[in-house]
Amino acid sequence: MRNSHHQKLVKPNLTGKSQLYKNSTPTATSSFSFPHTLIHKTHVKNRETNSRSKIDIINLLTPDSQHTKEKYKYDVPVSSSLSLHLQIVLAQIRNYNNINPTPPLESHSNYRLQERAEKAQDSDGFLGQNGTTDGSTKIDRDGRIAPSSHEEAEMVFNHPLEDGIVAEAFNHGYLDTKRIVDPTLQTLQKMARQWTPDEYLAPSTSLVATSKNGKSRLLKELSRHTCVVYICLRPKDATGYPPRSEYPGGLLLDSKCPTLQTRYEELLCAILHTVADFFSAQEPGSRQERLERWILYSFPQTNRSGDPPFWTEVARKMDEISSRSARLTAYEKDAQIWEALSRMKESTQFIGQDDLRVLLAIDEASELFASYSSSPDLSFLSIFQGALQRIPSHSSEFFSILADTKSLLSTFHPTSPYYINHPYSRIGKHKHKKLFDPIYEIPTFDLHVTDPPTDQQQLQSAFRLLSYGSPFWRVYANEAKRKGLADDEIIQGLTQYTLQKLLSTSGQSVPAGSLSDSQVFALLGSTIQPSTLGASYLNAKLISSHGAQCVHLDPSQLELISGYPSQFILSSAANQYLASDEARLIRCIQVLASINRQRLFGLSDVDRLVSRIILLRAMQITIQNTPPPPPPPVVGPDSERLITMPLGHSVRLVEFLQTFTGWDQEHLELGSIDKENKERLLAEAHLFWNHFISIDHTPSSAGLLRQLYRGSAVTCRHHQPSFDQLFKIYLRSESGPTTALIDEKQITFGAVCVSNSSDDESVAQASYQWTPAHAGIKLQEHRHPYLVLNFRLNEASPKPPKSSSTKPPNSPSSSSPHIVPIPNGKASKNQARRRAGLAFYGLKVFPFLTQDLRKALQELLDSEASFRSLISDDSSDLYRKFVLQTSPGVYPASSSSSK
């Protein structure tokens, strides 16, 4: 209810490479921005930093304190997730704030937290071992994905996906070309038309797309509309697809070449001449036929090793051009480029567009950020931009795009020292040339979502849920099934690959005590979506290395909005990891508390954040302790056995309430709800969700049904009346078949309202607000029962009743006085008889929370304490006087006389 929908970030790294999405879904996001004028007033020149292959990030972020450096120092490769431009931005932030600079959040936690974390032990089973709360063994069932041993889990984690299947998935047919490819091509055509060396740094832009968002695949698809010359600069020893382009990679990253810019200019000429030779020699045909032959000639193919034939011809042209280049004057070099462009334009007239005929696309472009050893002040990228400057204005019909999976692509911007110091970067004494805005609108999310599920079996199907989010998940699964992989092997591999993406690891499990701050926020971002408002460094890490999505990018304001949209497989992987060892969740909570205590950035609404953690933990335990309903029998060769995601099947509401209260079903007292509605709710209500998403509207039953399809619960908008969290309930008779239809008429809801303090209205006074009518939630079937849970986490017990209780002595609520049924209060009779409701006082009331978990959650709640709480009844007289003297006017005069 009070949770902010967006969190804006400062530039992250983005990438991707396989297939595509659709419309973006509601997502909690985090944000950071600062005045654009700051960029032009503050330039960081650190030649020592630029000359090294690694960057000492702490020098940009913290004071020159030896103690601070020892505590926070670590190196990040230039070509990895923290880009040069981000370092400059953070340095400017430090200068802008001037006081109390924010250290790298990866190591921010205080020593006490570190000591506790070091004591945490990793559990034996890296994949979810699905144990019960009392430590008993996991529940075995068909379709649940879990390893049989620690060794098997580690083996799967080390090799989660098959490279051959990844490559085949890359070549699958492209969907929704008109909505994805056409706008991108139009943007590139406009940029090529606007190019002039007097205003812009280079005829080049950047492609911003997070991992698995379809960045590389988009480059290939563009080649069906114009001639794309594709180069992949993947590191030499790295795996993945597309593979490294050996010949151009060796030439572009040749640090020993004394005349590198000349070599780059020669390469451009050789590429243009080779393009012209290929199309000039082609047999006549349609544009589509000719470009398809171009793709076979110039792009990597799964049935061919090594570079495509195109690069063999480019190498031959390079030898010819290099042999005579040394004798050419500057004018003759310009004429050489003009000649190559002229031949290219003549040979590509069949493409039929005058603004863009050849697009030079460099994938994995972060390798260009490395320093050029012959001139440490320059990077390969700055020299490459200098070579591109030789392309003439406007009608060249040539453009370049740089894409990357490891660093912030928005860093290709002239505020970098590489550009500031480069002779091509200036127009006048004070005005720097600019780069074209990055391209990031690649609407590939949910691209494979088709018809909604019709029954409970389809609802829980792991393969159906792979359609949500990145297109890669479903494309890989389809290709793996075609190759004959077992269903459980496919889901297990994808789940572990997803966890690797979230944790940014490549082969080892991560113990609880070793979880970094960015890993914590990746795990929680994909499950409960905490705010990271203002955490520029952390936000960049999440996007660059932990699968967070780019939602909005405004280079003029250095503003980036990002977050974790609803993807069931991400949430499943995170839940499995957290639920298999409670120490991991405790570590995550401790990091949240430490960050909030130090006010490194605003988590916002900590009590509501705690409520989501409680709900998620209860759901984890309920799923662990509850096998899913048996699937229908497999009939015929086309029938499929039900395979669910880890911690990804539905549960009955009564089982969830038993976990939540510790009460038996017959003792569940649910407030003012009448007998008929109570019996129906406990007998028919089912839950299916494993993560929260933030929404900015009041949902109807149709909206709740769509969230049910995704397996998500809802964090309500900031000013949503009545409720803070919502989770869908669908009603289905247990005696009916699992193939019974799911439709909007069966949808109702469960809701959570969080009371901030003991000063809030009592349960009886506030209960009239806790109805769908007051919240504005329109259900198609308005006679359905619904559930309300009131969390009063800062109250130890309910306020004393005005009259003595008439409850029998064996009533659960009399033996557990901190769980109180919600009375009807001022609610209408019709609303009250349909509402089941419980109020929970304090953390001790939740029986499924262990003592250590309660302690961590209480510390998170206490981290919200104001400065005034420094003075307490336990404070010494000396300390009290010290605080009062150093805070004149803050405390009432009575504080100085007390104690």
Summary of the structure (lengths in Angstrom):
residues: 899
radius of gyration: 30.0
end to end distance: 40.0
largest distance: 104.3
contacts: 3123
relative contact order: 0.13
helix: 43%
strand: 11%
